[in-house]
Amino acid sequence: MRKNLDRIKIRYDSESDVLSWEISKRPIDYAVEIGNMVLHFSPDNIPVYVEILEAKKFLGKTQKLIKEKITLPA
């Protein structure tokens, strides 16, 4: 499992506010935009690269949801 984690590369571009990560070294064939996410796929339809546009906004919402759903033990 550790080998798979070593291949993942995560980057944040503050100028464009895009969070991206490379999941695989496979070649990219096409991309699909879903809301503020762009998913890049290989020719055999395997996800290769993920981009989150407006990353600060996305992560802020995610953080809020996590805080609402997680209750810490006393």
Buried (B, 14 or more C-beta within 10 A) or exposed (E): EEEEEEEEEEEBEEEEBBBBEBBBEBEEEEEEEEEEEBBBBBEEEEEBBBBBBBBEEBEEEEEEEEEEEEEEEE
